[in-house]
Amino acid sequence: MSEAGGGRGCGCRVPQRAPWSLVAATASLCLVNTEHTVFIKMATSVCTARAAPMSREEKQKLGNQVLEMFDHAYGNYMEHAYPADELMPLTCRGRVRGQEPSRGDVDDALGKFSLTLIDSLDTLVVLNKTKEFEDAVRKVLRDVHLDNDVVVSVFETNIRVLGGLLGGHSLAIMLKEKGEYMQWYNDELLQMAKQLGYKLLPAFNTTSGLPYPRINLKFGIRKPEARTGTETDTCTACAGTLILEFAALSRFTGATVFEEYARKALDFLWEKRQRSSNLVGVTINIHTGDWVRKDSGVGAGIDSYYEYLLKAYVLLGDDSFLERFNTHYDAIMRYISQPPLLLDVHIHKPMLNARTWMDSLLAFFPGLQVLKGDIRPAIETHEMLYQVIKKHNFLPEAFTTDFRVHWAQHPLRPEFAESTYFLYKATGDPYYLEVGKTLIENLNKYARVPCGFAAMKDVRTGSHEDRMDSFFLAEMFKYLYLLFADKEDIIFDIEDYIFTTEAHLLPLWLSTTNRSISKKNTTSEYTELDDSNFDWTCPNTQILFPNDPLYAQSIREPLKNVVDKSCPRGIIRVEESFRSGAKPPLRARDFMATNPEHLEILKKMGVSLIHLKDGRVQLVQHAIQAASSIDAEDGLRFMQEMIELSSQQQKEQQLPPRAVQIISHPFFGRVVLTAGPAQFGLDLSKHKETRGFVASSKPYNGCSELTNPEAVMGKIALLQRGQCMFAEKARNIQNAGAIGGIVIDDNEGSSSDTAPLFQMAGDGKDTDDIKIPMLFLFSKEGSIILDAIREHEEVEVLLSDKARDRAAILKGKMIPSYIINSNPELENEDQPSSEKDSQNQSTEQVLSLPPTVDLVDQETPENPLDYHSESSSPADIEEAAGFAPSEQISSSTESLETTSLDGECTDLDNQLQEQSETEEDSNPNVSWGKKVQPIDSILADWNEDIEAFEMMEKDEL
């Protein structure tokens, strides 16, 4: 490995029964290497130009910029939020559990224990802020209490709080040994960690050894006061991401009970893997061990289970963890990896995709592959993710296989930065420094607000959410700083530590400390494993990068256009390429009812097309009529895709969210509020944005002629919801000379964080006379503007379809230098980035489906979609290779035609992911599609497929 890769010499042979203390989490590649076959090779010409090396001065400049950004985030947390768990950066206050509207499971991370401070402890040391670290430790010891009457997530509390305390302790004793700082420290953080560990242990009181997902810090489990203990399910990652922290706690303290419980949970998950595929599901019953969700991937719900198997081997030196990881990894590369994509599959039918979208948490996986030593697929997936980021500025929470937004939020997740750091350490390729530079620029340009950094509520509009999670400080700044830092920039040797999933640092010397637990697990048998599946030798750099300085570049280059300049029609798997002359199966998005070849393919897959008397068309699959079991599987996938395509078309009817951007002093465009659109007035997606100062109308409800027309003339009027129709309000302020209107919800405390997007309907009359734009803000977002008016009097806003680049907005204005510095494009930026993004897109044909598709029984043909069974003998079902006898889809005849769009890909990114409210002044015609209902009479393996489809409909991470 090159010196820039940060690795040690890799000609070593690893003793099979020796503790592993050679490898740091900074991606030294002295790890096992598994050969695998790359499924797809893209035939594209490869550029030979390599990224120019970044100068030492520029790296230092970017490192200093990361330090300034951390100071901005951490300083505002300490000033405006501490001792609360997290900072709310839009309202400049702390988030306290119970004092803010519930956000559901997200709030389970909050335990009234100053979460962000604990999560940031070792980040302070990595960033060479030792004095601030010493002050922070004193605050934790003085102010933090771990016996609060609050129900918290066992998983989140373990990785963030227990991990944060252990990481802080690890670096505190390191600093104490150096002799300058922390001389007073006497293991106080470790004692707090031990106290917390004992508080988490009651969660493991199950027959399986898998922990309950939640626990009350004060009352534990099952007591009436605990308000928890009735749960039956937990995610695989929740139960399988404990071993590093719990084992470290045991090794530090000598109390073996923690490592024993964490090992037992991992052993149980291993025993419950699906034996034929060697995959695990997303959710498992903690009492019976039955899989509740049988889809499997490397993203949300499973991700860190795989990570901790490999890292447990590194930290603890137990070969069984490596054996398990390699077995799972082989299955992942066989079934889930479809380069450059990673798609969920069924654990019992791993050749069947469980969904057609990916979640952002899988961005950690390239980094794990680097630790594994499997570089090529790591480079491929990372590059695909980077192309998505370049299109949307951030990685959406979920995106489809053709790179469209599925879930539009982005809570400032650090996984992509983590993989970028590991790839740079592995390859030394300066390209990854440029990637990191892009991440820094995007954070400063789009997420930075006066009181910190705000999560993106919608990457399409650039609107913000009043949220800055603790992991942003624990991980993002740590990885970005290390990316640009040289060895002498860090006050300790980072390679003596391993990163947990929350990027907390645990020393590798723990592998030889207090090893009272048997290295070899006796609860698991490995007789079915084949040692040829992996090697015990470190991968040699000559193999990873065979005398070719352009190795990484040659892998990335074919993926450069995968997002913007091509419209992928799906991934061709290896198995499909070998049948029917390597011709891929028909995809739902390509289907044309008028194409005879398509109808013939449907027949081969056992799918019939039936024209109904009312003009609709039914698609019905009879698996027993398919030409083969493989064709029956293709038919099942086709029907599944048609369901998702139909569901997507329902969402497309809704107007996308809009943005209200505060551009006057001191905001300068850095605060973007999510706004609901109106079904009347100026369409901001087709016309230039509206810009102006705001003024309150009188009367405030806007339901009669305004008494202060001079105040709203040429301005954007603020109105309160209620007492009359939205269109009436719009006409009244338009007659008074307003250039736009913002309706603020009268329901105090309402927020776009917790409520679905609201869409203002007309009054049932012709609204063509309304020419001004109208937007809707919930109470919380509206109060931000009202507070700004009270403090600054004159407030200027921008009403648009998406947030505009601040450089374009502020061009020619006198603004503070720190705003200019965060927008280096100010002097040469002449058009918003949204206008640039709309250029240079290629052509794609898209199937147009009906506006609503509901799920019904066959006896109710007025509804168009159904899973149901027709009479078939058991023998017939066996012939169909275990597939359901039938399922059907209905749609209008007109919907089965395709439209060619010249010169650009069909862009569905602006379609809503949420449903609008239904009340007196909202659209009563908008309704949710019904969810798929399982059929009890189908064979067990068919039920597994149906259950997986139900989970896809729920779309829950």
Stockholm file with secondary structure:
# STOCKHOLM 1.0

chainA/1-957         MSEAGGGRGCGCRVPQRAPWSLVAATASLCLVNTEHTVFIKMATSVCTARAAPMSREEKQKLGNQVLEMFDHAYGNYMEHAYPADELMPLTCRGRVRGQEPSRGDVDDALGKFSLTLIDSLDTLVVLNKTKEFEDAVRKVLRDVHLDNDVVVSVFETNIRVLGGLLGGHSLAIMLKEKGEYMQWYNDELLQMAKQLGYKLLPAFNTTSGLPYPRINLKFGIRKPEARTGTETDTCTACAGTLILEFAALSRFTGATVFEEYARKALDFLWEKRQRSSNLVGVTINIHTGDWVRKDSGVGAGIDSYYEYLLKAYVLLGDDSFLERFNTHYDAIMRYISQPPLLLDVHIHKPMLNARTWMDSLLAFFPGLQVLKGDIRPAIETHEMLYQVIKKHNFLPEAFTTDFRVHWAQHPLRPEFAESTYFLYKATGDPYYLEVGKTLIENLNKYARVPCGFAAMKDVRTGSHEDRMDSFFLAEMFKYLYLLFADKEDIIFDIEDYIFTTEAHLLPLWLSTTNRSISKKNTTSEYTELDDSNFDWTCPNTQILFPNDPLYAQSIREPLKNVVDKSCPRGIIRVEESFRSGAKPPLRARDFMATNPEHLEILKKMGVSLIHLKDGRVQLVQHAIQAASSIDAEDGLRFMQEMIELSSQQQKEQQLPPRAVQIISHPFFGRVVLTAGPAQFGLDLSKHKETRGFVASSKPYNGCSELTNPEAVMGKIALLQRGQCMFAEKARNIQNAGAIGGIVIDDNEGSSSDTAPLFQMAGDGKDTDDIKIPMLFLFSKEGSIILDAIREHEEVEVLLSDKARDRAAILKGKMIPSYIINSNPELENEDQPSSEKDSQNQSTEQVLSLPPTVDLVDQETPENPLDYHSESSSPADIEEAAGFAPSEQISSSTESLETTSLDGECTDLDNQLQEQSETEEDSNPNVSWGKKVQPIDSILADWNEDIEAFEMMEKDEL
#=GR chainA/1-957 SS CCGGGTCCCCCCBCCTTSCCCSCCTTTCCCSCCCCCCCSCCCCCCCCCCCCCCCCHHHHHHHHHHHHHHHHHHHHHHHHHTTTSSEEETTTTEEECTTTSCCCGGGGGGCCSSCHHHHHTHHHHHHTTCHHHHHHHHHHHHHHCCSCCSCEEEHHHIIIIIIHHHHHHHHHHHHHHHHTSSCTTCCSHHHHHHHHHHHHHGGGGCSSSSCCCSEEETTTBSSSGGGCCCCCCEEEHHHHHSCHHHHHHHHHHHCCTHHHHHHHHHHHHHHHTSBTTTTBCCSEEETTTCCEEECEECSSTTTHHHHHHHHHHHHHHCCHHHHHHHHHHHHHIIIIIEETTEECCEESSSTTSBSCSEEEGGGGGHHHHHHHHTCHHHHHHHHHHHHHHHHHHSSCCSEEETTSCEEECCBCCCCHHHHHHHHHHHHHCCTHHHHHHHHHHHHIIIIIEETTEECEEEETTTTEEESCBCHHIIIIIHHHHHHHHCCGGGSSSCGGGEEECTTCCEEEGGGGGSSCCSCSSCSSCCCTTCCGGGSCSBCCCHHHHSCSCTTHHHHHHGGGTTTTTSCCCCCCCCHHHHTSTTTCCCCCGGGCCTTCHHHHHHHHHTTEEEEECTTSEEEEEEEGGGSSSHHHHHHHHHHHHHHHHHHHHHHHHTSCCCEEEEECSTTTTTCEEEEEBCBSSSCCTTTSCCEEEEEEECSSTTCCSCCSCHHHHTTSEEEEECCSSCHHHHHHHHHHTTCSEEEEECSSTTCCTTTSCCCCBCCCSSCCTTCCSCEEEECHHHHHHHHHHHHHHSCCEEEEESSCCCHHHHTTTSCCCHHHHHTCTTTTTCCSCHHHHHTSSCCCCEEECCCSCCCBCCTTCTTSCEEECCCCCCHHHHHHTTTCCSEEEEEEEGGGGCEEECTTSCCCCTTSCSSCCCCSTTBCTTCCCCCCCCCCTTSCHHHHHHHHHHHHHHHTCC
#=GC SS_cons         CCGGGTCCCCCCBCCTTSCCCSCCTTTCCCSCCCCCCCSCCCCCCCCCCCCCCCCHHHHHHHHHHHHHHHHHHHHHHHHHTTTSSEEETTTTEEECTTTSCCCGGGGGGCCSSCHHHHHTHHHHHHTTCHHHHHHHHHHHHHHCCSCCSCEEEHHHIIIIIIHHHHHHHHHHHHHHHHTSSCTTCCSHHHHHHHHHHHHHGGGGCSSSSCCCSEEETTTBSSSGGGCCCCCCEEEHHHHHSCHHHHHHHHHHHCCTHHHHHHHHHHHHHHHTSBTTTTBCCSEEETTTCCEEECEECSSTTTHHHHHHHHHHHHHHCCHHHHHHHHHHHHHIIIIIEETTEECCEESSSTTSBSCSEEEGGGGGHHHHHHHHTCHHHHHHHHHHHHHHHHHHSSCCSEEETTSCEEECCBCCCCHHHHHHHHHHHHHCCTHHHHHHHHHHHHIIIIIEETTEECEEEETTTTEEESCBCHHIIIIIHHHHHHHHCCGGGSSSCGGGEEECTTCCEEEGGGGGSSCCSCSSCSSCCCTTCCGGGSCSBCCCHHHHSCSCTTHHHHHHGGGTTTTTSCCCCCCCCHHHHTSTTTCCCCCGGGCCTTCHHHHHHHHHTTEEEEECTTSEEEEEEEGGGSSSHHHHHHHHHHHHHHHHHHHHHHHHTSCCCEEEEECSTTTTTCEEEEEBCBSSSCCTTTSCCEEEEEEECSSTTCCSCCSCHHHHTTSEEEEECCSSCHHHHHHHHHHTTCSEEEEECSSTTCCTTTSCCCCBCCCSSCCTTCCSCEEEECHHHHHHHHHHHHHHSCCEEEEESSCCCHHHHTTTSCCCHHHHHTCTTTTTCCSCHHHHHTSSCCCCEEECCCSCCCBCCTTCTTSCEEECCCCCCHHHHHHTTTCCSEEEEEEEGGGGCEEECTTSCCCCTTSCSSCCCCSTTBCTTCCCCCCCCCCTTSCHHHHHHHHHHHHHHHTCC
//
